[in-house]
Amino acid sequence: MKCMYIDSFGTSLHRLGHFHQMAYLPILQRILAILAIVFLIRRSIRYLINWANGEMERLDDQIAESGMTISKKNVDGSNAREVKNPLVVSFGEMLIDFVPDVAGLSLAESLGFIKAPGGAPANVAVAIAKLGGRSAFIGKFGGDEFGHMLVDILKKNEVNGDGVCFDPDAKTGLAFVTLKSNREQEFMFYRNPSADMLLKESELNLDLIRQAKIFHYGSISLITDPCRSAHLAAMRAAKAAGVLLSYDPNVRLSLWPSADAAREGIKSIWTEADFIKVSDDEVAFLTNGDPEKEEVVLSLWFDGLKLLVVTDGEKGCRYFTKEFKGKVDGFSVETVDTTGAGDAFVGSLLVSLARNDSLYKDEAKLREALKLANACGAISTTQKGAIPALPNTSMAQELIAKSK
């Protein structure tokens, strides 16, 4: 009887345990279902965060590649444009410079020449790239070996060549350049016509121009059509897109029909620019006055101009804005060849302006930028050829540090 009771009690316990298991099963299933949902939600959130981060990185890359801008307000309430890696587009000529292998001789006295890439707008584009900026070049080259060599040099220096085109029937321009013993430069050009003079408006990469923060140009491309028409069309496209315009006349009188034609051609687009750089010699030519006199320099000022800079060789530079003016001393170096010194200066200044287009409103920051530009200009005179002599930022900073 006792055994039967125990067996019966055990059976009852077993049934009771089975009953409890059956009662808790739905609860357990619900808990498992909730945990599965939480797990899936966490996985989904993690996926969305990773996707969002990837999209932001992709967007940053697109901004860097395209020069897209983000607007914000300056302290004074005006709009400032900030980009991760601003683009400067340089327009005009690139050619081969032949520089005497012995310094101080005239072209006629020189027995040998060193071949070097040159052309002011191209020099500026390479200078920007060497200083860590982002640049592009728009111009036309001959379908000859020199033309392809020059485009390869642009690519090696990380200059965007999407605006480059070739003319199979024209030659690439040549220039013979020397710094004579009296410190005067002598130029002799061979372009009758060269490919850069034949660039047509229809060959312009307007999308590239519209992506820029600054569009830079000289005056040589204004001398003859069709390049003159292409130059004016490029300026119109840049201005319509809100791109800042930078002008370095880079006077080369031997290329113009006459001095009067050069003066008239250079001044024909003067009032379109936001930033202008001229040398003291160019001030004298354009004004027929003494470039040392402030009133003579200011005769080149016009309403709408943001910054006028006059370079004075190794003495440094002078600057003029609507709010302030001043002078920044240069650097003393052993000069070998001054070809491209102004272009090294301009390239450095444009890197600073592209990164901060309100620089001309802050005198302290502008003076720092001009000091760096002076250093770049000085270093570029210590070696033969324009592009080979262009410095990087560390070289310029080293010269500044040594001069303190």
Summary of the structure (lengths in Angstrom):
residues: 404
radius of gyration: 32.5
end to end distance: 113.1
largest distance: 137.0
contacts: 1339
relative contact order: 0.11
helix: 49%
strand: 21%
